[in-house]
Amino acid sequence: MATETRGEAAAKDEGRDKPASKRTGPALFVRQVVAELRKVIWPTRRELITYTTVSLVFVLVMVALVSGVDWVLQKGVLALFT
C-alpha cells in the first residue's frame, strides 16, 4: 500500500527539526527594503492619473449598479408585504 512505503519525500520531511536561521537586524532590513524599492518601476504622472480615473469610474459604476439593484429589491419587498 502507498501508506506503508516511505520514499525520498518522507526522508526530507524528517530533517525539519533544525533550528531556525538567525534573524536579521533592523539596519539590514531597511537596506534590503530600500534596495527592493529601487527596483520598482514607478508610474508616470500621466499613468497615475489614468489609473486613478479608471478606478474611480469603475467604483462609481459599481455603486450605481448596487444601488439600483437595492432600490429595485426594496420596492419589490415593499410591494409584496404592503
Secondary structure, DSSP 8 states (H G I E B T S, - for coil): -TTT---HHHHHHGGGGS-------HHHHHHHHHHHHHH-----HHHHHHHHHHHHHHHHHHHHHHHHHHHHHHHHHHHHH-
